[in-house]
Amino acid sequence: MSFPHDDQAWAETAEFLRARLAPPDRLVAPDPFRWVIPRAQRFLAARANEPRAFEWIVTHKGDLAAIPRAFLDVLPSQAVPVFANAVFVVWATAPAADLPDITDSDHVRAFHVFAEALPIEAPPPAEEAPTLITATPAERRAAPAAGPMASPLAPARPWLDSGQPGTARERAFQEELDRLVEDYLAPAQGHSVLDIGCGAGRFSALGAAANLTGVDLDEAALARARARHAQLTQAAFRRMDAQALDFAEASFDAVMMIDMAEALADLPGALAQAARVLARGGRLMITAPNRDSLPLRALRRLGQPAPARSLTAAELTGMLRAVGLTVIRSDGIFLSPGWALPGAASTLAPLEEDPEFVEAARILGRRAGPDYALAFCLLARKG
């Protein structure tokens, strides 16, 4: 789901927030706001917090049921409505002097009408203990690459000392990758797009493309990709080696290499192939685990062995430059220092399934950037 820039109510609400957010401010808002304000948190974060924990709260009058009821009930007593339109009310817990209290406006009265019309909330079910993955190392190595349709056995991650992320965090990690694909490459109107090492594929946001091609060596992954993208008639999936692409030069407007660079025996060779099939002015999007991440820096500082199959943003930037590509954007992906520290993984395992901590890891990764996050994403252009 992307941000509806063409909807006036959404656009003016985002503009209001961007003009007033201070660097340390916390914001909770409907999910699409994360596309235009990366620091925005989902209302999952409101389950364990009261409104006063945030500087700004954005409520969608037509979707109040998505907000935890306890949070919604105390919102008017802990925050002041300072902006409203036909769809949204924006609340501030510490409003500036130039922001009037608009409690008596028609839009805020409508908010209270919608809130009072919500059905009585059923008592929450008994909380279940999180299910922790207990796959053996051999089973983890044999597991297919993760994605929205992947096996419950998540792939090994080189930034975890256990090698095994929790299912909730891995799902969130994959969602963040999908979000970056849309942010970097969508709408791809009329373009030809290649996904190298596609796994289950990431074309959901690129339906406006003229041609979508995914290649992978894993037949099972290709079968999942075909099933997942059955509605995209312009999508095709082929078994092919990333280091020997069977395409003519300048065949594609955009190329993706997502969540697979560390698995390649010859990454520079694969990048040369990707650059060869990319048209002039075309873009390559690539992600990689970050050897300079804060957790791996901590491991080395403590004299502990760190995973070898990882890269720094500077190293990958140099490899891209060597094949004629110039990096034009970079982002960090996820950050939680404790997960890679010696002995911490078993203690912190329950947090791998905790929505608040998973969301915090996503936000921290974006804020930390490619210098410190667990992984990073680069967008490069062919000159």
C-alpha positions, 0 to 999 in steps of 0.5 A: 500500500502506497501513500495516496498523494492525489487525495487532498485530505491525505496530502494536506495532512502529510504536509501539515505534519512535515512542516511541524515535526521536530527531529525527536518527535514521535508520531503514530499514524495510519500505515500509509503515512510511513511512505512519506514520513518514515519515522511514523509508527503504526498503531501497533505501537499504541498497544503498549503506550498511552497517547502522551508517549507521542508528540503527534497522533493522526486519527482516520475518522473512518478507521478508528477501529484500527486504534487500540480502544484503551488508547482511543478512550484516553486520547482526548484527555492527553492530547489536543486536536490541532488540525482536522479535515474531512478524513483526519484529526491530528492531535498534539500532546504538547502543542506549540503556542501557534496551534489553536485547540480546535476541539469545537470544530465540526471535524473534531465533533465528527471524530467523537461521533464516529468514536462513540459509534464503535461497537463495544470491544470484546475482551481480549483473548488469553495471551499466548506465548510466542512460538519460537523456531527450533529448527536445527542448523541443517534445517535452516541451511536447507530452508528456501529464501524467505518472502511473503509465501516462504516456508515457516523456516526463516533463512539464516541471517549473518547478523544474528549470532544464532543465525535465526530471526523470529518469524514476526521480525523476518516478516517485517524485514521482508515487508520493509524490502517490498516497501523499498522496492515500491519507493525506489522503482514504482510505478515503473510505467512502461518499463522492463524490470528484471529481478535477479535471484527473485525468490518468490518475487517482488513485483506486486508494486510494479504492475504498471511495468511493460515487462517483468522478468524474474530469474533464480536457480531454485525451481521451487522459488520460481514456482512460488513466484509464478503463483504469487504473480499469476495476476500479472500477465506481463510477468515471466520467471526463468531458471538462470544463473545471476553470473551468466544472464541470457539477455541482450545488452540494455534489455532492462530499464530497472534491475533488482538484486534483493536479499541475495548479494551475500549468497553469490560466489562472484558478486562482482561478476553478477554486478557486471552482468546486471550492468550489461543488461541495464539500459543507459539511464536505468537503475539497479536496486541492491540490498546487502547485510552490513559488515559495518552495522553497529552489532557487528562492530560490537562483535569485533570490538569484543574480540568475537568472530563476525560473519564473513559474508557481509559488505559495507556500503562503501565496498558495494558502492565501489563495486558498482562504480567499477561496472559503470553505475553511480549510487544515487540513494542509500537506506538502512534496513533494521537495527537492534544491537543486542541481536548480534551480541554474544549470548544475547539471542536466546535471551532476546528471542521473545522480542523477535515476535513482539510488535513494538520491538519489531517496529522499533527495529524497523524505525531505527534501521531507517534512522541509522542509515547504511552506516550502522543498520543491520542491512542497507539498500543502494540505488544506482544509475547507469551513466 
